[in-house]
């Protein structure tokens, strides 16, 4: 497969899947989502690959989440029914990426640098071991657009930080969680203070998995899925329905307009 918004490389039995759309801070459109899912499956199928890194070529942003500019153009320039149908399709693809990470038989290391917002948080949470630079910041953002968390957001957040904090973060979409706080909450595993040493530290962690017992890792992930994520598919159906319902509201139209026009949304 030819990739346009993702870079794929294999080094020392580690597959490196890099989001590469710097102009929009790796915002997720359908091309990016399809390529991310395909790259993860490619790594899964390669017997020479023993672990996977998911990172960004942009040191200032892991991912801005959904492509809000495309949402704005879609809702403003298309019949509502047509937009909602395509919107729901994209939301499903976001969850497909999250599920691909969770169901991969290989250890997945998430490497967060800079901004990690919206669905980007779902990707980071889905990784088996997530590392971040000191300057990284996490923000759910969805409620600022009149939306609900997608990419399995609520499902993953409640398991990572607990019910109360997950609800708080989901409802207060503008709340920023800095790297040290994200680690304390359980959103990530490790903070690397020296940005210059980050890529090396991530590779060191991923390489450590390549020396470990592959069958054990695979079965551990299967058991984690059985114990924590077995209801994920049914949850995603509800998530897509909820997001489509939100996408049909005036609040959503106002939320994306406020974002694109760089003003505070005036929700009713």
C-alpha positions as CSV (number, residue, x, y, z in Angstrom):
1,X,0.0,0.0,0.0
2,X,1.2,3.5,-0.9
3,X,1.0,5.8,2.1
4,X,0.4,9.6,1.8
5,X,-0.3,10.6,5.4
6,X,1.5,7.9,7.3
7,X,5.1,6.8,7.1
8,X,6.0,3.2,7.7
9,X,9.4,1.8,8.5
10,X,10.9,-1.2,10.2
11,X,14.1,-0.9,12.2
12,X,15.6,-3.7,14.4
13,X,12.3,-5.7,14.4
14,X,10.3,-2.6,15.4
15,X,7.6,-1.2,13.1
16,X,7.5,2.6,13.2
17,X,4.1,4.0,12.2
18,X,4.4,7.8,12.0
19,X,1.5,10.1,11.4
20,X,2.7,12.6,8.8
21,X,0.2,15.4,8.0
22,X,2.0,18.4,9.6
23,X,-0.1,21.1,7.9
24,X,-3.1,20.2,10.1
25,X,-1.3,18.7,13.1
26,X,-2.1,15.1,12.0
27,X,-5.9,15.8,12.1
28,X,-7.8,12.6,11.3
29,X,-9.5,12.4,7.9
30,X,-10.5,9.2,6.2
31,X,-7.2,8.9,4.4
32,X,-5.2,9.2,7.6
33,X,-7.5,6.7,9.4
34,X,-7.4,4.1,6.6
35,X,-3.6,4.3,6.4
36,X,-3.1,4.1,10.2
37,X,-5.3,1.0,10.3
38,X,-3.5,-0.6,7.3
39,X,0.0,0.2,8.7
40,X,-0.9,-1.5,12.0
41,X,-2.2,-4.6,10.2
42,X,0.9,-4.6,8.1
43,X,3.0,-4.7,11.2
44,X,0.8,-7.5,12.6
45,X,1.3,-9.6,9.5
46,X,5.1,-9.2,9.4
47,X,6.8,-12.1,11.2
48,X,10.0,-10.0,11.5
49,X,8.2,-7.3,13.5
50,X,8.0,-7.9,17.2
51,X,6.8,-4.5,18.5
52,X,5.2,-1.4,17.1
53,X,5.7,2.4,17.7
54,X,3.0,4.9,16.9
55,X,4.3,8.4,16.7
56,X,4.3,11.6,14.7
57,X,6.8,13.2,12.4
58,X,5.7,16.6,13.9
59,X,7.4,17.1,17.2
60,X,4.8,19.8,18.1
61,X,1.8,17.5,17.7
62,X,0.9,13.9,18.1
63,X,-2.6,14.6,16.7
64,X,-5.2,17.4,16.8
65,X,-7.9,14.8,16.6
66,X,-10.7,15.0,14.1
67,X,-10.3,17.3,11.1
68,X,-12.5,20.2,12.3
69,X,-12.0,22.3,9.1
70,X,-13.3,19.4,7.0
71,X,-16.3,19.0,9.4
72,X,-17.0,22.7,9.0
73,X,-16.8,22.5,5.2
74,X,-19.0,19.4,5.2
75,X,-21.8,20.8,7.4
76,X,-21.8,24.1,5.6
77,X,-21.7,22.9,2.0
78,X,-23.7,19.7,2.0
79,X,-27.2,18.6,2.8
80,X,-27.4,17.6,6.5
81,X,-28.4,14.0,5.8
82,X,-25.5,13.5,3.4
83,X,-23.0,15.1,5.8
84,X,-24.3,13.0,8.8
85,X,-23.9,9.7,6.8
86,X,-20.3,10.5,5.9
87,X,-19.6,11.8,9.4
88,X,-20.8,8.5,11.0
89,X,-18.6,6.6,8.6
90,X,-15.5,8.6,9.7
91,X,-16.4,8.1,13.4
92,X,-16.5,4.4,12.8
93,X,-13.1,4.5,11.2
94,X,-11.6,6.3,14.2
95,X,-12.8,3.4,16.4
96,X,-11.3,0.9,13.9
97,X,-7.8,2.4,14.5
98,X,-8.3,2.2,18.3
99,X,-9.4,-1.4,18.0
100,X,-6.5,-2.3,15.7
101,X,-4.1,-1.2,18.4
102,X,-6.0,-3.0,21.1
103,X,-6.2,-6.2,19.1
104,X,-2.7,-6.2,17.7
105,X,-0.9,-9.3,19.0
106,X,2.2,-7.2,19.4
107,X,3.2,-4.7,22.0
108,X,2.4,-1.1,20.9
109,X,4.3,1.8,22.2
110,X,2.7,5.2,21.9
111,X,5.0,8.2,21.6
112,X,3.3,11.5,22.3
113,X,5.0,14.8,21.5
114,X,3.2,18.1,21.9
115,X,-0.6,18.4,21.4
116,X,-2.7,15.3,21.8
117,X,-6.4,16.2,21.4
118,X,-9.7,14.6,20.7
119,X,-9.5,11.2,19.0
120,X,-5.7,11.5,19.4
121,X,-6.2,10.7,23.1
122,X,-8.1,7.5,22.1
123,X,-5.1,6.4,20.1
124,X,-2.7,7.2,22.9
125,X,-4.8,5.4,25.5
126,X,-5.1,2.3,23.3
127,X,-1.4,1.8,23.2
128,X,0.1,-0.8,25.6
129,X,2.8,1.5,26.8
130,X,2.5,5.3,26.2
131,X,5.4,7.7,26.6
132,X,5.3,11.5,26.3
133,X,7.6,14.5,26.3
134,X,7.5,16.9,29.2
135,X,5.9,19.5,27.0
136,X,3.0,17.3,25.9
137,X,-0.5,18.3,26.6
138,X,-3.8,16.3,26.4
139,X,-7.2,17.8,25.8
140,X,-10.5,15.9,25.0
141,X,-11.9,19.0,23.2
142,X,-15.1,17.2,22.0
143,X,-17.7,19.2,24.1
144,X,-16.2,22.4,22.8
145,X,-17.5,21.3,19.5
146,X,-20.9,20.0,20.8
147,X,-19.7,16.4,20.4
148,X,-19.0,13.3,22.5
149,X,-15.6,11.6,22.7
150,X,-15.0,9.2,19.9
151,X,-12.3,6.7,19.0
152,X,-13.5,4.8,22.1
153,X,-12.8,7.8,24.2
154,X,-15.2,7.3,27.1
155,X,-14.6,3.5,27.2
156,X,-10.8,4.0,27.4
157,X,-10.9,7.0,29.7
158,X,-13.1,5.5,32.3
159,X,-10.7,2.5,32.5
160,X,-7.6,4.7,32.6
161,X,-8.6,7.4,35.1
162,X,-11.9,6.3,36.7
163,X,-15.5,7.3,36.2
164,X,-15.4,10.8,37.9
165,X,-12.3,12.1,36.2
166,X,-13.3,10.6,32.9
167,X,-16.7,12.4,33.0
168,X,-15.0,15.6,34.1
169,X,-12.5,15.5,31.2
170,X,-15.2,14.6,28.7
171,X,-17.6,17.4,29.8
172,X,-14.9,20.0,30.3
173,X,-13.4,19.7,26.8
174,X,-11.1,22.7,27.3
175,X,-9.3,21.3,30.3
176,X,-5.6,20.7,29.5
177,X,-3.8,17.8,31.1
178,X,-0.1,18.2,31.1
179,X,2.3,15.3,30.8
180,X,3.1,14.8,34.5
181,X,-0.6,15.0,35.5
182,X,-1.5,12.6,32.7
183,X,1.0,10.1,34.1
184,X,-0.4,10.6,37.7
185,X,-3.9,10.0,36.4
186,X,-3.0,6.8,34.5
187,X,-3.4,8.1,31.0
188,X,0.3,7.5,30.1
189,X,3.1,5.3,31.5
190,X,6.2,7.5,31.3
191,X,7.3,11.1,30.9
192,X,10.7,11.8,29.3
193,X,12.0,15.2,30.5
194,X,14.7,15.6,27.8
195,X,13.0,16.1,24.5
196,X,16.3,15.4,22.6
197,X,16.4,12.0,24.3
198,X,12.7,11.1,23.5
199,X,13.1,9.2,20.3
200,X,15.9,7.1,21.7
201,X,14.0,6.3,24.8
202,X,10.9,5.3,22.8
203,X,13.0,3.0,20.6
204,X,14.8,1.5,23.6
205,X,11.4,0.6,25.1
206,X,10.1,-0.9,21.8
207,X,13.3,-2.9,21.3
208,X,13.0,-4.3,24.8
209,X,9.7,-5.9,23.8
210,X,11.5,-7.4,20.7
211,X,13.6,-9.5,23.1
212,X,10.7,-10.7,25.1
213,X,8.3,-13.7,24.7
214,X,6.1,-12.9,21.7
215,X,3.5,-15.6,22.6
216,X,3.2,-14.4,26.1
217,X,2.7,-10.8,25.0
218,X,0.0,-11.9,22.5
219,X,-1.9,-13.9,25.1
220,X,-1.6,-11.1,27.7
221,X,-3.2,-8.7,25.2
222,X,-5.9,-11.2,24.5
223,X,-6.7,-11.6,28.2
224,X,-6.7,-7.9,28.7
225,X,-9.2,-7.6,25.9
226,X,-11.4,-10.3,27.5
227,X,-11.2,-8.7,30.9
228,X,-11.5,-5.0,29.9
229,X,-12.6,-4.5,26.3
230,X,-14.9,-7.3,25.4
231,X,-17.9,-4.9,25.2
232,X,-15.9,-2.5,23.0
233,X,-17.7,-3.3,19.7
234,X,-21.2,-2.8,21.2
235,X,-20.0,0.4,22.8
236,X,-18.6,1.7,19.5
237,X,-22.1,1.3,17.9
238,X,-23.5,3.5,20.6
239,X,-20.7,6.0,20.2
240,X,-21.2,6.3,16.5
241,X,-25.0,6.8,17.0
242,X,-24.4,9.4,19.7
243,X,-21.8,11.3,17.6
244,X,-24.2,11.3,14.5
245,X,-27.0,12.7,16.7
246,X,-24.7,15.4,18.0
247,X,-23.5,16.1,14.4
248,X,-27.1,16.9,13.4
249,X,-27.5,19.6,16.1
250,X,-27.2,23.4,15.8
251,X,-24.7,23.2,18.7
252,X,-22.3,21.2,16.6
253,X,-22.7,23.6,13.7
254,X,-22.0,26.5,16.1
255,X,-19.1,24.6,17.8
256,X,-17.2,24.0,14.6
257,X,-17.9,27.5,13.3
258,X,-16.5,28.9,16.5
259,X,-13.4,26.8,16.2
260,X,-12.7,27.7,12.5
261,X,-13.5,31.4,13.1
262,X,-11.4,31.4,16.3
263,X,-14.1,32.6,18.6
264,X,-16.0,31.2,21.6
265,X,-19.0,29.1,20.5
266,X,-22.4,30.4,21.5
267,X,-24.3,27.2,22.4
268,X,-28.0,27.4,22.9
